[in-house]
């Protein structure tokens, strides 16, 4: 986040959703077809420990520096789990001598491909 605390716009309001306090700018207009007033909220950040913390879009608008967003935790976890399992199975093939035997019979390129395909098959069956 940023070290300095940007000043809230005059038309900003605090919106409490569950236990989180968001900061939003409300826009009001008259809808001639529906013959009633309409409103739209634009969320610009949160209040954290009483201080305004702008979201990425509002920070970019103000040209503030921000920490880049992280990826979805579930997606990151699945990727890490797959990578760890792939490395483990590939290491097991090398340690057991399977990779060396395949290299002697089929050559280095085909041996690596065979180990890779077998690891993918094991992962596919295990993770589905």
C-alpha positions as CSV (number, residue, x, y, z in Angstrom):
1,X,0.0,0.0,0.0
2,X,1.0,3.6,0.0
3,X,2.7,5.5,2.8
4,X,0.6,8.6,2.5
5,X,-3.1,8.6,3.1
6,X,-5.0,10.1,0.3
7,X,-7.9,12.4,1.3
8,X,-11.3,11.1,0.8
9,X,-13.4,12.9,-1.9
10,X,-16.1,15.1,-0.5
11,X,-18.9,13.0,-1.9
12,X,-17.5,9.7,-0.5
13,X,-19.6,7.7,1.9
14,X,-18.7,4.8,4.2
15,X,-20.7,1.6,3.4
16,X,-20.6,-1.2,6.0
17,X,-21.0,-4.7,4.6
18,X,-20.8,-7.3,7.3
19,X,-17.7,-6.4,9.3
20,X,-15.9,-4.5,6.6
21,X,-16.2,-0.7,6.0
22,X,-16.0,0.2,2.3
23,X,-15.7,3.7,0.9
24,X,-18.0,4.5,-2.1
25,X,-18.9,7.4,-4.2
26,X,-22.7,7.5,-4.9
27,X,-24.0,8.9,-8.2
28,X,-27.7,9.9,-8.4
29,X,-29.9,10.7,-11.4
30,X,-33.5,10.9,-12.5
31,X,-34.7,8.1,-14.8
32,X,-37.3,9.6,-17.0
33,X,-38.7,6.2,-18.2
34,X,-39.1,4.8,-14.7
35,X,-40.1,8.2,-13.3
36,X,-38.0,7.7,-10.3
37,X,-34.5,8.4,-8.9
38,X,-31.7,6.0,-9.5
39,X,-28.3,5.6,-7.8
40,X,-25.1,3.8,-8.5
41,X,-22.2,3.1,-6.1
42,X,-18.5,3.2,-7.2
43,X,-16.4,1.5,-4.5
44,X,-13.0,3.3,-4.2
45,X,-11.4,1.5,-1.3
46,X,-11.8,0.4,2.4
47,X,-11.3,1.7,5.8
48,X,-8.6,-0.3,7.6
49,X,-7.9,0.6,11.2
50,X,-9.6,4.0,10.6
51,X,-7.4,4.8,7.6
52,X,-8.6,5.0,4.0
53,X,-6.9,2.4,1.7
54,X,-7.7,2.9,-2.0
55,X,-8.5,-0.1,-4.2
56,X,-6.3,-0.7,-7.3
57,X,-8.6,1.1,-9.8
58,X,-8.9,4.3,-7.6
59,X,-5.1,4.2,-6.8
60,X,-4.4,4.0,-10.5
61,X,-6.7,6.9,-11.1
62,X,-4.8,8.9,-8.5
63,X,-1.5,7.5,-9.8
64,X,-0.5,6.0,-6.5
65,X,1.8,3.1,-6.2
66,X,0.3,-0.2,-5.0
67,X,1.3,-3.7,-4.3
68,X,0.3,-5.9,-7.2
69,X,-2.7,-8.1,-6.8
70,X,-2.2,-11.8,-5.9
71,X,-3.8,-14.6,-7.9
72,X,-6.8,-16.6,-6.7
73,X,-5.6,-18.7,-3.8
74,X,-7.4,-21.8,-4.9
75,X,-5.8,-21.6,-8.4
76,X,-2.4,-20.9,-6.9
77,X,-2.7,-23.9,-4.5
78,X,-3.7,-26.3,-7.2
79,X,-0.7,-25.1,-9.3
80,X,1.7,-25.6,-6.4
81,X,0.3,-29.0,-5.6
82,X,0.6,-30.2,-9.2
83,X,4.1,-28.8,-9.5
84,X,5.2,-30.5,-6.2
85,X,3.7,-33.8,-7.2
86,X,5.3,-33.6,-10.7
87,X,8.7,-33.0,-9.2
88,X,8.3,-35.8,-6.7
89,X,7.2,-38.4,-9.3
90,X,10.0,-37.3,-11.8
91,X,12.6,-37.6,-9.0
92,X,11.2,-41.0,-8.0
93,X,11.6,-42.2,-11.7
94,X,15.2,-40.9,-11.7
95,X,16.1,-42.4,-8.2
96,X,14.6,-45.8,-9.0
97,X,16.7,-46.0,-12.3
98,X,13.6,-46.1,-14.5
99,X,14.7,-43.0,-16.4
100,X,18.2,-44.5,-17.1
101,X,16.6,-47.7,-18.3
102,X,14.3,-45.9,-20.6
103,X,17.2,-43.8,-22.0
104,X,19.2,-46.9,-22.8
105,X,16.2,-48.5,-24.7
106,X,14.5,-45.5,-26.3
107,X,17.0,-42.6,-26.2
108,X,17.1,-39.5,-24.1
109,X,14.3,-37.6,-25.8
110,X,11.7,-40.4,-25.9
111,X,12.6,-41.4,-22.3
112,X,11.9,-37.9,-21.0
113,X,8.6,-37.8,-23.0
114,X,7.5,-41.2,-21.6
115,X,8.2,-40.2,-18.0
116,X,6.4,-36.9,-18.5
117,X,3.4,-38.6,-20.0
118,X,3.2,-41.2,-17.2
119,X,3.4,-38.5,-14.6
120,X,0.6,-36.5,-16.3
121,X,-1.5,-39.7,-16.4
122,X,-0.9,-40.3,-12.6
123,X,-1.8,-36.7,-11.8
124,X,-4.9,-36.8,-14.0
125,X,-6.2,-39.9,-12.3
126,X,-5.3,-38.7,-8.8
127,X,-6.5,-35.0,-9.0
128,X,-9.8,-35.5,-10.8
